[in-house]
């Protein structure tokens, strides 16, 4: 119904605009006031047809003829100005006459409105989805180290992370210490976790996860093995697709083998696991093969033994010494020929 009313008034507005346009094109002065009377039912040939019902006049249609003589046009416009009174125009009758002759249906199709409404809904859904995804997207903070570089990092809850060379960690700044305390890592890192029983601390690697409340431990992720060493407190070490887990306490270690897909608890204490952190290497009747392994891991180089003295054992302590000095001591003590071949 509102649409029909709008069309009627657009129709009336168009009539008025065409009258105005004719006045301008014919240079008619708006001060003219003399009208030409018409007989009842008679229409001037200017595109208007007037009908009289009592003292009421209404307009039927519009077909302007811009080629008519100026005088006739002037007379007809004067006639309109003289006969028109406020409220005398009957838009309903004019519209009925116009609509019947032009086969205009009063039925309003709502198809376009449904299409528009659907488009608006799709836009709103799209905006809502984008806003939700954007709001939930992680805000990663990443810290990396180059080979041979070490770096201490304090997380927002004051947890200390000591990164070994060629390693990285990252955490979601939006959620860390708000919804959870979770970090991801690759390489080797030592953690001294601030205790918070309400928000356990977790570390994820590619294959494993360690969860703690407040403790200190180390994670060393290698291509085939991930190892956890607990210094203080207690941790839960989870690994594999079946989420196998073990509880480790202070002084305990465990390894997860990528090949065997299982966790093995290491009973022997390895005093050099934190040597990269403390700067101290200690050997107590240590087999030469284990000495070579620890030196290679500490200095991040490959070391070869060019002699056949596999049964030799070393007892010594090295504090922040260059590799060349350490190799010289080992070779002289064990009558060996250890040489560094290349970087790991």
SEMARNU-203844 format. One record per residue (C-alpha): residue number from 1; x, y negated, z negated. Coordinates in pm, 1 decimal, always signed. Each point is the difference from the previous one (the first is absolute). Layout:
[node NUM, [X, Y, Z]]
...
# end
This chain:
[node 1, [+0.0, +0.0, +0.0]]
[node 2, [+281.7, -239.2, -86.1]]
[node 3, [+163.4, +79.8, +330.8]]
[node 4, [-317.8, -92.1, +189.8]]
[node 5, [-28.7, -331.5, -183.1]]
[node 6, [+362.0, -77.6, +83.4]]
[node 7, [-60.8, +71.8, +369.2]]
[node 8, [-301.7, -232.0, +0.7]]
[node 9, [+192.1, -287.2, -146.1]]
[node 10, [+289.4, +60.6, +237.7]]
[node 11, [-256.9, -23.3, +278.7]]
[node 12, [-132.9, -331.2, -135.1]]
[node 13, [+352.3, -132.8, -46.3]]
[node 14, [+80.1, +88.1, +359.4]]
[node 15, [-302.0, -201.9, +119.7]]
[node 16, [+113.8, -304.0, -193.6]]
[node 17, [+355.5, +29.4, +127.0]]
[node 18, [-113.5, +22.9, +360.6]]
[node 19, [-210.7, -313.2, -41.8]]
[node 20, [+297.6, -178.9, -143.8]]
[node 21, [+226.3, +127.4, +279.5]]
[node 22, [-245.5, -126.7, +263.5]]
[node 23, [-9.5, -338.6, -163.7]]
[node 24, [+376.4, -28.7, +8.1]]
[node 25, [+35.9, +123.6, +357.8]]
[node 26, [-269.9, -238.9, +126.0]]
[node 27, [+127.8, -294.4, -203.8]]
[node 28, [-341.0, -45.6, -169.0]]
[node 29, [-6.3, -267.1, -263.1]]
[node 30, [-139.9, +119.6, -334.8]]
[node 31, [-182.3, -334.4, -41.1]]
[node 32, [-262.8, +78.0, +268.2]]
[node 33, [-346.6, +47.9, -148.5]]
[node 34, [-261.5, +0.5, +283.1]]
[node 35, [-166.0, +342.2, +56.3]]
[node 36, [-196.0, +153.8, +286.1]]
[node 37, [-326.3, +168.2, -105.0]]
[node 38, [-80.7, +351.8, +119.1]]
[node 39, [-325.7, +178.6, +36.2]]
[node 40, [-79.1, +288.0, -224.5]]
[node 41, [+195.0, +303.9, +116.8]]
[node 42, [+200.7, -202.5, +250.4]]
[node 43, [+378.4, +34.4, -24.3]]
[node 44, [+267.1, -239.5, +123.0]]
[node 45, [+253.7, +169.4, +224.0]]
[node 46, [+279.0, -37.6, -249.3]]
[node 47, [+2.2, +341.1, -154.9]]
[node 48, [-256.9, -65.2, -275.4]]
[node 49, [-359.5, +114.1, -12.9]]
[node 50, [-217.8, -161.3, -258.7]]
[node 51, [-327.1, +134.4, -137.7]]
[node 52, [-247.2, -199.0, -202.8]]
[node 53, [-204.8, +157.0, -273.8]]
[node 54, [-179.1, -281.6, -173.6]]
[node 55, [+290.6, -237.0, -57.9]]
[node 56, [+268.7, +270.9, -5.7]]
[node 57, [+254.0, +39.2, +281.6]]
[node 58, [+257.7, +274.6, +41.0]]
[node 59, [+276.7, +76.3, +248.1]]
[node 60, [+17.5, +320.6, +202.3]]
[node 61, [+327.3, +34.4, +184.1]]
[node 62, [+305.8, -161.4, +148.5]]
[node 63, [+99.4, -27.1, +364.1]]
[node 64, [+177.8, -332.7, +44.4]]
[node 65, [+33.7, -145.2, +350.9]]
[node 66, [+295.9, -236.8, +0.6]]
[node 67, [-75.3, -107.3, +358.3]]
[node 68, [-329.7, -172.7, -71.1]]
[node 69, [-36.2, -366.7, +45.2]]
[node 70, [+111.2, -212.6, -294.3]]
[node 71, [-335.2, -175.0, -26.6]]
[node 72, [-198.3, +323.2, -32.1]]
[node 73, [+242.8, +129.4, -258.8]]
[node 74, [-28.0, -324.9, -192.2]]
[node 75, [-379.3, +16.8, +5.5]]
[node 76, [-8.2, +358.0, -126.9]]
[node 77, [+241.3, -65.0, -282.1]]
[node 78, [-199.7, -306.2, -100.6]]
[node 79, [-309.0, +220.3, +3.3]]
[node 80, [+165.2, +242.9, -240.0]]
[node 81, [+111.4, -280.2, -228.8]]
[node 82, [-350.1, -154.2, -4.9]]
[node 83, [-199.2, +319.4, -52.6]]
[node 84, [+227.6, +173.5, -249.7]]
[node 85, [-87.1, -26.3, -367.1]]
[node 86, [+175.4, +165.7, -290.5]]
[node 87, [-152.6, +341.0, -54.7]]
[node 88, [-181.1, -3.2, +334.3]]
[node 89, [+242.1, +248.3, +165.3]]
[node 90, [-125.6, +358.7, -34.8]]
[node 91, [+309.8, +221.8, +33.9]]
[node 92, [-195.8, +323.6, -54.5]]
[node 93, [-228.8, -51.2, +300.0]]
[node 94, [+288.7, -117.9, +217.2]]
[node 95, [+205.0, +303.9, -101.4]]
[node 96, [-289.3, +243.4, +63.7]]
[node 97, [-50.7, -141.8, +346.7]]
[node 98, [+372.2, +3.5, +78.7]]
[node 99, [+55.4, +349.4, -141.2]]
[node 100, [-295.6, +152.9, +185.3]]
[node 101, [+118.2, -136.0, +335.5]]
[node 102, [+361.5, +111.4, -56.8]]
[node 103, [-81.7, +341.1, -150.3]]
[node 104, [+175.9, -66.8, -328.4]]
[node 105, [-58.1, +266.3, -263.0]]
[node 106, [-48.7, -88.9, -361.7]]
[node 107, [+164.8, +325.7, -103.8]]
[node 108, [+340.1, -61.2, -152.1]]
[node 109, [+264.2, +269.5, +51.3]]
[node 110, [+202.5, +63.1, -309.7]]
[node 111, [+263.6, +200.7, +183.2]]
[node 112, [+239.8, -293.6, +22.7]]
[node 113, [-49.8, -72.0, -368.6]]
[node 114, [+80.0, +360.5, -91.3]]
[node 115, [+312.7, -13.9, +217.6]]
[node 116, [+106.3, -322.7, -169.5]]
[node 117, [-69.3, +141.6, -344.3]]
[node 118, [+198.8, +313.5, +83.1]]
[node 119, [+292.2, -211.6, +118.7]]
[node 120, [-5.3, -200.5, -322.6]]
[node 121, [-9.1, +319.7, -205.5]]
[node 122, [+295.4, +142.5, +193.8]]
[node 123, [+199.3, -317.8, -56.4]]
[node 124, [-77.5, +2.6, -372.2]]
[node 125, [+89.9, +368.6, -29.0]]
[node 126, [+325.7, -61.8, +186.8]]
[node 127, [+90.1, -292.6, -224.0]]
[node 128, [-86.4, +199.1, -310.6]]
[node 129, [+211.9, +293.7, +112.9]]
[node 130, [+293.6, -226.1, +84.3]]
[node 131, [-26.0, -175.1, -336.8]]
[node 132, [-12.4, +332.6, -188.0]]
[node 133, [+296.7, +144.7, +188.4]]
[node 134, [+199.9, -319.6, -40.1]]
[node 135, [-77.9, -21.0, -370.7]]
[node 136, [+99.9, +363.6, -58.3]]
[node 137, [+310.5, -7.8, +218.8]]
[node 138, [+322.9, +47.0, -201.4]]
[node 139, [+235.4, -292.8, -49.8]]
[node 140, [+328.2, +190.6, +11.5]]
[node 141, [+314.2, -129.0, -166.9]]
[node 142, [+303.2, +197.2, +119.9]]
[node 143, [+359.9, +1.1, -125.0]]
[node 144, [+276.2, +173.2, +195.0]]
[node 145, [+374.1, +57.6, -37.7]]
[node 146, [+267.6, +51.7, +261.4]]
[node 147, [+239.8, +298.5, -16.9]]
[node 148, [+243.1, -54.0, -287.0]]
[node 149, [-213.6, -276.3, -152.4]]
[node 150, [-165.7, +19.5, -343.2]]
[node 151, [-279.6, -224.6, -120.8]]
[node 152, [-198.7, -45.2, -323.0]]
[node 153, [-365.8, -93.4, +40.8]]
[node 154, [-254.2, -94.3, -267.3]]
[node 155, [-362.4, +79.3, +80.6]]
[node 156, [-287.5, -225.5, -120.0]]
[node 157, [-40.9, +205.1, -321.6]]
[node 158, [+375.4, -36.7, -79.4]]
[node 159, [+79.2, +356.9, +109.6]]
[node 160, [+361.7, +19.4, +116.6]]
[node 161, [+80.0, +171.7, +329.5]]
[node 162, [+365.1, +53.3, +90.0]]
[node 163, [+35.6, +79.3, +370.1]]
[node 164, [+295.5, +195.7, +134.1]]
[node 165, [+138.6, -64.0, +346.4]]
[node 166, [-210.8, +62.7, +311.6]]
[node 167, [-327.0, +13.5, -197.6]]
[node 168, [-328.8, -190.1, -22.2]]
[node 169, [-305.0, -39.1, -221.4]]
[node 170, [-329.1, -182.0, +51.6]]
[node 171, [-313.4, -81.5, -200.2]]
[node 172, [-338.0, -162.4, +61.9]]
[node 173, [+9.8, -346.5, -157.7]]
[node 174, [-382.7, -21.4, +0.4]]
[node 175, [-47.1, +299.2, -225.5]]
[node 176, [+324.3, +58.5, -185.5]]
[node 177, [-47.1, -36.7, -375.6]]
[node 178, [-365.9, -93.8, +59.7]]
[node 179, [-166.5, +318.0, +120.1]]
[node 180, [+302.2, +230.1, -12.7]]
[node 181, [+379.2, +15.5, -9.9]]
[node 182, [+110.3, +183.2, +312.6]]
[node 183, [+309.6, -27.1, +217.2]]
[node 184, [+124.9, +184.8, +305.6]]
[node 185, [+365.6, +71.0, +68.0]]
[node 186, [+258.7, +164.5, +217.6]]
[node 187, [+361.4, +73.4, -91.4]]
[node 188, [+128.0, -14.6, -357.2]]
[node 189, [-120.7, -215.4, -287.7]]
[node 190, [+13.6, -11.9, -378.5]]
[node 191, [-313.2, -115.2, -186.5]]
[node 192, [-25.9, -141.3, -350.8]]
[node 193, [-376.9, -26.4, -39.3]]
[node 194, [-177.7, -240.4, -233.1]]
[node 195, [-245.8, +201.1, -208.4]]
[node 196, [-370.8, -56.2, +65.4]]
[node 197, [-232.0, +285.1, -96.1]]
[node 198, [-298.2, -165.7, +170.9]]
[node 199, [+177.8, -4.7, +337.9]]
[node 200, [+233.7, +294.0, +66.6]]
[node 201, [+295.2, -68.1, +229.7]]
[node 202, [+36.3, +209.9, +316.2]]
[node 203, [+264.4, +33.6, +270.1]]
[node 204, [-75.9, +161.0, +335.8]]
[node 205, [+249.8, +137.1, +249.4]]
[node 206, [-81.2, +167.0, +330.1]]
[node 207, [-65.4, +335.5, -170.7]]
[node 208, [-12.1, -56.5, -375.6]]
[node 209, [-145.1, -216.4, -276.8]]
[node 210, [+120.0, -78.4, -350.8]]
[node 211, [-242.9, -136.2, -262.5]]
[node 212, [+108.1, -141.8, -336.5]]
[node 213, [-120.1, -225.4, -282.6]]
[node 214, [+327.4, -151.3, -114.1]]
[node 215, [+335.7, +162.8, +58.7]]
[node 216, [+323.2, -12.0, +200.7]]
[node 217, [+76.2, +237.6, +283.6]]
[node 218, [+158.0, +28.5, +342.0]]
[node 219, [-139.9, +118.0, +332.4]]
[node 220, [+235.7, +108.0, +276.2]]
[node 221, [-175.1, +77.5, +330.2]]
[node 222, [+215.1, +179.8, +255.2]]
[node 223, [-99.5, +143.0, +338.9]]
[node 224, [-62.7, +352.2, -137.9]]
[node 225, [-21.2, -46.2, -378.9]]
[node 226, [-153.9, -250.1, -242.2]]
[node 227, [+146.2, +3.1, -350.4]]
[node 228, [-124.7, -159.7, -322.6]]
[node 229, [+223.0, -56.5, -302.6]]
[node 230, [-157.9, -110.6, -329.0]]
[node 231, [+212.1, -210.5, -235.7]]
[node 232, [-258.7, -93.6, -263.7]]
[node 233, [-368.5, +76.0, -54.2]]
[node 234, [-213.7, +239.7, +202.0]]
[node 235, [-114.3, +13.5, +363.4]]
[node 236, [-239.7, +205.1, +211.7]]
[node 237, [+164.7, +110.8, +324.1]]
[node 238, [-248.3, +89.3, +278.5]]
[node 239, [+89.2, +126.8, +345.3]]
[node 240, [-127.7, +187.0, +305.0]]
[node 241, [-337.2, +29.6, +165.8]]
[node 242, [-131.2, +213.4, -286.8]]
[node 243, [+102.8, -268.0, -251.6]]
[node 244, [+221.7, +226.2, -207.7]]
[node 245, [+120.2, -184.3, -309.5]]
[node 246, [+237.9, +40.6, -294.4]]
[node 247, [+54.5, -203.4, -316.2]]
[node 248, [+357.0, -115.6, -54.1]]
[node 249, [+138.8, -146.2, -321.2]]
[node 250, [+322.9, -184.9, -83.4]]
[node 251, [+308.6, +174.8, +139.4]]
[node 252, [-200.1, +217.9, +242.8]]
[node 253, [+17.2, +2.9, +378.6]]
[node 254, [-203.1, +157.1, +278.7]]
[node 255, [+29.2, +36.3, +375.6]]
[node 256, [-261.4, +37.1, +271.1]]
[node 257, [+119.1, +184.7, +309.9]]
[node 258, [-158.4, -108.2, +329.4]]
[node 259, [+92.1, +339.5, +143.6]]
[node 260, [-134.9, +224.0, -276.9]]
[node 261, [-287.6, -233.5, -92.6]]
[node 262, [+53.7, +56.3, -373.6]]
[node 263, [+132.2, -174.7, -311.2]]
[node 264, [+303.4, +138.8, -182.5]]
[node 265, [+91.2, -114.3, -350.5]]
[node 266, [+375.8, -58.4, -33.5]]
[node 267, [+131.6, +121.8, -333.6]]
[node 268, [+359.8, -126.0, +27.7]]
[node 269, [+57.3, -365.4, -81.1]]
[node 270, [+170.7, -202.0, +272.6]]
[node 271, [+193.8, -279.9, -170.0]]
[node 272, [+78.1, -175.0, +328.0]]
[node 273, [-355.5, -45.1, +126.1]]
[node 274, [+0.5, -358.9, -124.2]]
[node 275, [+364.8, -71.7, +84.0]]
[node 276, [-103.4, -239.1, +279.4]]
[node 277, [-181.4, -196.7, -268.7]]
[node 278, [+258.1, +17.0, -281.8]]
[node 279, [+313.7, -11.2, +218.2]]
[node 280, [+143.7, +298.4, -185.3]]
[node 281, [+82.9, +347.7, +136.4]]
[node 282, [+60.9, +275.6, -253.9]]
[node 283, [+129.3, +350.8, +66.4]]
[node 284, [+42.0, +268.9, -262.7]]
[node 285, [+140.6, +322.9, +139.1]]
[node 286, [-199.7, -77.2, +312.5]]
[node 287, [+49.9, +226.6, +305.6]]
[node 288, [+169.6, -175.5, +293.0]]
[node 289, [-301.8, +44.9, +226.4]]
[node 290, [-216.6, -186.8, -253.6]]
[node 291, [+267.0, -272.9, -30.8]]
[node 292, [-7.1, -49.8, +377.7]]
[node 293, [-381.9, -13.8, -2.3]]
[node 294, [-9.9, -263.7, -277.9]]
[node 295, [+273.6, -211.5, +160.0]]
[node 296, [-176.2, +9.6, +337.6]]
[node 297, [-328.6, -104.2, -159.5]]
[node 298, [+156.0, -277.9, -209.0]]
[node 299, [+211.7, -157.5, +276.9]]
[node 300, [-246.5, +82.3, +280.9]]
[node 301, [+265.7, +167.0, +217.8]]
[node 302, [+71.7, +347.7, +125.7]]
[node 303, [+298.8, +165.9, -171.7]]
[node 304, [+177.2, +304.6, +135.2]]
[node 305, [+233.0, +241.4, -182.0]]
[node 306, [+291.6, +96.0, +223.6]]
[node 307, [+141.5, +258.6, -240.4]]
[node 308, [-121.5, +339.6, -123.2]]
[node 309, [-16.5, -45.7, -377.2]]
[node 310, [-372.6, +51.5, -46.6]]
[node 311, [+39.2, +133.9, -354.5]]
[node 312, [+156.7, -320.0, -132.5]]
[node 313, [-179.9, -198.0, -272.5]]
[node 314, [+37.5, -365.5, -96.7]]
[node 315, [-18.1, -175.5, -336.6]]
[node 316, [+17.6, -377.9, +37.0]]
[node 317, [-190.0, -330.2, -39.9]]
[node 318, [-1.3, -281.8, +256.6]]
[node 319, [-134.7, -349.3, -73.7]]
[node 320, [-70.0, -220.6, +303.3]]
[node 321, [+309.3, +114.4, +191.9]]
[node 322, [+43.0, -25.2, +377.2]]
[node 323, [-42.6, +325.9, +189.9]]
[node 324, [+366.8, +6.1, +109.7]]
[node 325, [+116.5, -7.1, -363.7]]
[node 326, [-240.5, +276.6, -101.6]]
[node 327, [+104.3, +226.1, +289.9]]
[node 328, [+365.1, -52.9, -85.9]]
[node 329, [-57.2, +110.2, -361.6]]
[node 330, [-203.4, +306.5, +103.2]]
[node 331, [+254.6, +107.6, +263.4]]
[node 332, [+292.5, -31.6, -240.0]]
[node 333, [-182.2, +173.8, -287.4]]
[node 334, [-135.9, +295.5, +200.3]]
[node 335, [+264.8, +11.2, +271.8]]
[node 336, [-276.5, -59.9, +249.8]]
[node 337, [-39.6, -199.7, +321.0]]
[node 338, [-331.9, -181.7, -20.0]]
[node 339, [-56.7, -259.0, +274.7]]
[node 340, [-294.4, -222.7, +87.2]]
[node 341, [-109.5, +58.3, +357.1]]
[node 342, [-288.8, -241.4, +63.0]]
[node 343, [-293.5, -183.2, -150.0]]
[node 344, [-306.1, +205.7, -85.5]]
# end
